[in-house]
């Protein structure tokens, strides 16, 4: 397996600390709002990476955090807590916001066939671990207390800018907001490990600590959660390119100061999804969610195919024309495989040969586009029976996760469902949502879907209309 390592700036042979086993960590969402499809591109490609490791014979343990406290509106430790901002926006408690958007995130992941990691840990469940780590950094002289906050002293870090390739006079483009000066810092790049009530008196979530009542900074979360479950030597850490600086840079600094040795060997970063205005975000233009593209008639797996057609290290531009092309390709691919005969024996020798070809494509810095080429070449191979092709497609789909092997449903006359009178309020909500979509008020339509989802009701959009399913 060869992968591009952001730390070395080169494609390297992947060699885990323990032969045959991979300890993998991925930065999870800050659950203050819906994930947009740009966020989800990163999670799709991380999902493919995990499945590629497994396809190539590795045993993978993967951990993901859920940020439900401590992530400010600027990655540079300034502004309002994102969770508090979401709670104020929707007039709910922070934990209500966290629970709702965590469930919405994993519902979107399910639609995209993104596997849930074995271990998913909200930050609020590891406060003791964060306090222990901050205490150790203070004792070792890597951190200092100033005006109510505990800061990490980056001047004592070993090669602080190694991951980003920048220096003390630069800030990486990935930082979402300008970093305002904090006069309590000894160095411009120092970052907060623990905030106290002196920083934000309106912070809803606070805990007792040796430094006063407060809450952890964003960066300490990932290091603490990762070490709790994967130990002090990590094989590979993943995220979007906007996490390189300062988040992942700070993770390295604090983790290596804490452990006293190199912490993570490989860093895997996925490039941005752009729209025609530039990098996709929650604050600019149409807020593109999985539910929105569903409402516009697209299968979420067509979006997954769209992502797989491009290399993860290349910026990808989203347009509806591009999604239309991917959607058409996906429909043809599903129909072609569904038309294959399932009768007869599978040619195991041919299957092994194609398995090796597909694994080779994945092993070359996770070249999913080449992997799709192997799939199309296999389908064109006249020497293979339909049963063999279906078996090989199913084998490839353990990584691609496009639901390739399935029957194309026959068209049926719509049957009007019998509605329980107690469920008429759901029908009214569906009609309200339909009116919102007709008025192109997609935000309201999205909110209605989310409201029903919170109550255990999943909407199913079809060409004949919208139905629902209760949990």
Helices and strands as residue ranges (DSSP letters): E 2-5, E 10-13, E 21-26, H 37-55, E 59-66, H 82-90, H 94-111, E 119-122, G 123-125, H 127-139, E 143-146, E 149-152, G 154-156, E 191-196, E 214-216, H 218-230, E 234-240, G 241-243, I 244-248, H 249-259, E 264-270, E 273-275, E 278-279, H 290-295, H 300-308, E 316-317, H 320-338, H 348-363, H 368-380, H 386-400, G 421-423, H 424-438, H 442-454, E 457-462, E 465-470
